[in-house]
Amino acid sequence: ACTSRGLATCPMEGIDAAGVRKVLGVPRGRYSIPLIVCAGTPYRRSVNEVSETDDVGMSHGDDGNFSPRYKLDEVVFGNAFGVACDLE
């Protein structure tokens, strides 16, 4: 979902799940927090650094073959659990 909107992502594990739950107001029970995924504007290579793949050989971008996705407002929140994230 993020890549299709021009954002880069990076998973982070080894986090303080209890602290994250408290700060973001994530309710107990149904939801666990095994990792966090940060998202942001990707690094853009200069014209002289054009490459089809990243530093580990993975290609990224639109191949025109997307799998079904959850609606964005069901999986992406802004600053607190359940708060809509404005990506426009």
N, CA, C and O of each residue as an XYZ file, in Angstrom:
352
protein
N       0.826     -1.188      0.000
C       0.000      0.000      0.000
C       0.874      1.257      0.000
O       0.593      2.212     -0.724
N       1.919      1.253      0.802
C       2.788      2.442      0.866
C       3.555      2.649     -0.432
O       3.604      3.762     -0.955
N       4.150      1.585     -0.953
C       4.945      1.699     -2.175
C       4.094      2.207     -3.333
O       4.564      3.000     -4.149
N       2.852      1.756     -3.406
C       1.982      2.205     -4.493
C       1.644      3.685     -4.372
O       1.158      4.294     -5.326
N       1.899      4.262     -3.203
C       1.658      5.692     -2.990
C       2.962      6.482     -2.922
O       2.976      7.631     -2.479
N       4.058      5.863     -3.362
C       5.328      6.566     -3.442
C       6.096      6.658     -2.138
O       7.018      7.465     -2.026
N       5.737      5.843     -1.140
C       6.432      5.864      0.141
C       7.344      4.647      0.275
O       7.056      3.585     -0.277
N       8.434      4.804      1.001
C       9.332      3.696      1.305
C       8.999      3.208      2.718
O       8.495      3.978      3.534
N       9.276      1.940      3.009
C       8.999      1.379      4.334
C      10.205      0.643      4.876
O      11.096      0.240      4.128
N      10.221      0.473      6.204
C      11.275     -0.283      6.862
C      10.713     -0.868      8.151
O      10.258     -0.121      9.017
N      10.738     -2.221      8.295
C      10.236     -2.819      9.533
C      11.229     -2.617     10.679
O      12.443     -2.635     10.474
N      10.697     -2.425     11.882
C      11.522     -2.289     13.082
C      11.003     -3.273     14.116
O       9.819     -3.267     14.452
N      11.894     -4.118     14.618
C      11.499     -5.045     15.671
C      12.360     -4.796     16.896
O      13.292     -3.994     16.851
N      12.050     -5.484     17.996
C      12.780     -5.246     19.228
C      12.332     -3.950     19.887
O      13.124     -3.260     20.528
N      11.065     -3.632     19.723
C      10.508     -2.381     20.233
C       9.898     -2.590     21.617
O       9.692     -3.730     22.033
N       9.611     -1.524     22.321
C       8.914     -1.567     23.607
C       7.415     -1.588     23.309
O       6.773     -0.539     23.262
N       6.857     -2.793     23.107
C       5.463     -2.932     22.688
C       4.498     -2.310     23.695
O       3.513     -1.688     23.299
N       4.765     -2.469     24.982
C       3.882     -1.887     26.006
C       3.903     -0.363     25.917
O       2.863      0.284     26.035
N       5.073      0.199     25.710
C       5.188      1.646     25.576
C       4.489      2.158     24.332
O       3.811      3.185     24.368
N       4.658      1.434     23.224
C       4.001      1.818     21.977
C       2.486      1.748     22.151
O       1.764      2.649     21.723
N       2.007      0.673     22.783
C       0.565      0.504     23.020
C       0.013      1.689     23.811
O      -1.046      2.226     23.488
N       0.750      2.087     24.854
C       0.312      3.190     25.707
C       0.311      4.524     24.947
O      -0.674      5.261     24.992
N       1.412      4.835     24.249
C       1.531      6.107     23.544
C       0.497      6.245     22.430
O      -0.081      7.316     22.249
N       0.260      5.163     21.679
C      -0.663      5.230     20.548
C      -2.109      4.900     20.920
O      -3.015      5.062     20.102
N      -2.325      4.438     22.152
C      -3.679      4.124     22.590
C      -4.257      2.891     21.930
O      -5.458      2.844     21.663
N      -3.428      1.884     21.658
C      -3.888      0.647     21.034
C      -4.572     -0.204     22.107
O      -3.956     -0.504     23.129
N      -5.833     -0.600     21.897
C      -6.541     -1.380     22.908
C      -5.921     -2.767     23.106
O      -5.373     -3.353     22.173
N      -6.017     -3.275     24.330
C      -5.519     -4.622     24.650
C      -6.469     -5.674     24.100
O      -7.617     -5.377     23.769
N      -5.985     -6.899     24.006
C      -6.835     -8.011     23.610
C      -6.649     -8.414     22.168
O      -5.838     -9.290     21.868
N      -7.377     -7.796     21.282
C      -7.376     -8.199     19.874
C      -6.066     -7.881     19.168
O      -5.673     -8.610     18.256
N      -5.380     -6.812     19.564
C      -4.222     -6.343     18.821
C      -2.919     -6.603     19.571
O      -2.814     -6.322     20.765
N      -1.927     -7.142     18.862
C      -0.576     -7.268     19.409
C       0.334     -6.385     18.558
O      -0.025     -5.997     17.446
N       1.502     -6.076     19.086
C       2.434     -5.203     18.355
C       3.774     -5.924     18.245
O       4.676     -5.667     19.043
N       3.922     -6.832     17.259
C       5.185     -7.557     17.111
C       6.286     -6.728     16.464
O       7.470     -7.004     16.655
N       5.897     -5.712     15.701
C       6.873     -4.837     15.050
C       6.181     -3.555     14.632
O       4.955     -3.446     14.668
N       6.983     -2.601     14.241
C       6.474     -1.326     13.727
C       7.066     -1.152     12.332
O       8.213     -1.525     12.087
N       6.292     -0.595     11.437
C       6.793     -0.301     10.095
C       6.806      1.213      9.930
O       5.765      1.868      9.981
N       7.998      1.752      9.732
C       8.072      3.191      9.468
C       7.878      3.411      7.974
O       8.234      2.560      7.159
N       7.318      4.543      7.630
C       7.075      4.883      6.229
C       7.462      6.337      6.009
O       7.271      7.188      6.878
N       8.000      6.601      4.846
C       8.380      7.978      4.541
C       8.792      8.128      3.095
O       8.740      7.181      2.310
N       9.193      9.316      2.765
C       9.635      9.608      1.414
C      10.960      8.901      1.145
O      11.908      9.067      1.913
N      11.044      8.124      0.083
C      12.269      7.374     -0.186
C      13.422      8.255     -0.653
O      13.225      9.350     -1.179
N      14.619      7.744     -0.445
C      15.821      8.389     -0.969
C      15.749      8.352     -2.486
O      15.451      7.308     -3.066
N      16.011      9.452     -3.120
C      16.006      9.511     -4.590
C      17.441      9.593     -5.088
O      18.203     10.475     -4.689
N      17.792      8.676     -5.951
C      19.133      8.678     -6.533
C      19.287      9.857     -7.485
O      18.310     10.331     -8.065
N      20.495     10.314     -7.637
C      20.747     11.369     -8.617
C      20.669     10.765    -10.017
O      20.671      9.543    -10.166
N      20.603     11.590    -11.011
C      20.511     11.136    -12.401
C      21.668     10.203    -12.741
O      21.493      9.263    -13.516
N      22.834     10.446    -12.178
C      24.014      9.619    -12.467
C      24.000      8.272    -11.755
O      24.828      7.412    -12.058
N      23.074      8.069    -10.811
C      23.028      6.830    -10.035
C      21.845      5.941    -10.404
O      21.432      5.116     -9.589
N      21.294      6.082    -11.592
C      20.111      5.324    -11.996
C      20.371      3.824    -11.868
O      21.390      3.314    -12.332
N      19.429      3.130    -11.229
C      19.570      1.691    -11.021
C      18.188      1.045    -11.043
O      17.214      1.639    -10.581
N      18.106     -0.157    -11.575
C      16.847     -0.898    -11.592
C      16.590     -1.601    -10.268
O      15.457     -1.995     -9.992
N      17.630     -1.766     -9.437
C      17.485     -2.482     -8.171
C      18.134     -1.686     -7.039
O      18.914     -0.763     -7.272
N      17.790     -2.072     -5.802
C      18.401     -1.414     -4.651
C      19.726     -2.088     -4.303
O      20.228     -2.904     -5.076
N      20.296     -1.750     -3.137
C      21.626     -2.243     -2.783
C      21.704     -3.748     -2.525
O      22.805     -4.296     -2.491
N      20.567     -4.438     -2.341
C      20.590     -5.890     -2.151
C      19.963     -6.631     -3.328
O      19.658     -7.820     -3.231
N      19.771     -5.917     -4.447
C      19.287     -6.570     -5.655
C      17.782     -6.657     -5.799
O      17.295     -7.291     -6.735
N      17.022     -6.032     -4.890
C      15.561     -6.056     -4.972
C      15.083     -4.923     -5.874
O      15.568     -3.796     -5.776
N      14.133     -5.227     -6.749
C      13.543     -4.153     -7.553
C      12.256     -3.716     -6.870
O      11.585     -4.526     -6.231
N      11.914     -2.457     -7.000
C      10.740     -1.893     -6.351
C       9.968     -1.064     -7.353
O      10.546     -0.491     -8.276
N       8.669     -1.002     -7.170
C       7.879     -0.144     -8.032
C       6.702     -0.853     -8.642
O       6.350     -1.961     -8.238
N       6.111     -0.229     -9.590
C       4.876     -0.673    -10.210
C       5.148     -1.693    -11.302
O       5.676     -1.363    -12.364
N       4.775     -2.955    -11.019
C       4.894     -3.973    -12.067
C       3.531     -4.240    -12.708
O       3.408     -5.096    -13.584
N       2.506     -3.500    -12.262
C       1.176     -3.629    -12.837
C       0.399     -4.840    -12.349
O      -0.723     -5.065    -12.803
N       0.962     -5.628    -11.436
C       0.319     -6.840    -10.963
C       0.109     -6.743     -9.450
O       0.935     -7.225     -8.674
N      -1.000     -6.116     -9.030
C      -1.251     -5.898     -7.615
C      -2.150     -6.977     -7.047
O      -3.056     -7.457     -7.727
N      -1.902     -7.365     -5.787
C      -2.771     -8.311     -5.099
C      -3.858     -7.535     -4.355
O      -3.700     -6.337     -4.119
N      -4.955     -8.193     -3.981
C      -6.020     -7.498     -3.243
C      -5.476     -6.929     -1.934
O      -4.630     -7.550     -1.291
N      -5.950     -5.769     -1.546
C      -5.475     -5.093     -0.339
C      -6.640     -4.702      0.554
O      -7.762     -4.502      0.090
N      -6.347     -4.597      1.866
C      -7.318     -4.013      2.781
C      -7.453     -2.537      2.424
O      -6.546     -1.948      1.837
N      -8.578     -1.952      2.779
C      -8.730     -0.518      2.571
C      -7.693      0.191      3.432
O      -7.433     -0.226      4.561
N      -7.101      1.260      2.907
C      -6.026      1.972      3.576
C      -6.410      2.394      4.987
O      -5.595      2.279      5.903
N      -7.633      2.879      5.182
C      -8.026      3.356      6.509
C      -8.201      2.228      7.523
O      -8.423      2.498      8.704
N      -8.106      0.970      7.089
C      -8.174     -0.164      8.001
C      -6.800     -0.594      8.502
O      -6.704     -1.330      9.484
N      -5.734     -0.143      7.840
C      -4.396     -0.613      8.213
C      -3.380      0.494      8.496
O      -2.326      0.227      9.074
N      -3.680      1.722      8.101
C      -2.738      2.820      8.312
C      -3.406      3.884      9.170
O      -4.488      4.375      8.847
N      -2.736      4.235     10.278
C      -3.265      5.246     11.183
C      -2.239      6.351     11.377
O      -1.043      6.129     11.190
N      -2.690      7.519     11.745
C      -1.800      8.659     11.947
C      -1.699      9.062     13.391
O      -2.677      9.529     13.976
N      -0.527      8.890     13.984
C      -0.170      9.355     15.329
C      -0.886      8.674     16.487
O      -0.426      8.802     17.621
N      -1.986      7.958     16.266
C      -2.655      7.214     17.320
C      -3.565      6.166     16.669
O      -4.037      6.357     15.548
N      -3.801      5.076     17.369
C      -4.642      4.004     16.861
C      -6.045      4.540     16.554
O      -6.650      5.222     17.381
N      -6.549      4.231     15.376
C      -7.891      4.634     14.994
C      -8.018      6.037     14.423
O      -9.096      6.435     13.983
N      -6.919      6.792     14.429
C      -6.924      8.158     13.880
C      -6.553      8.086     12.414
O      -5.524      7.517     12.052
N      -7.390      8.661     11.577
C      -7.133      8.637     10.134
C      -5.796      9.292      9.796
O      -5.397     10.281     10.412
N      -5.121      8.727      8.816
C      -3.837      9.247      8.349
C      -4.044      9.902      6.999
O      -4.515      9.255      6.063
N      -3.704     11.163      6.886
C      -3.878     11.881      5.629
C      -2.603     11.752      4.793
O      -1.588     12.378      5.096
N      -2.667     10.932      3.736
C      -1.505     10.720      2.871
C      -1.588     11.548      1.598
O      -0.715     11.429      0.738
N      -2.578     12.358      1.455
C      -2.748     13.158      0.236
C      -1.805     14.305      0.214
O      -1.805     15.087     -0.737
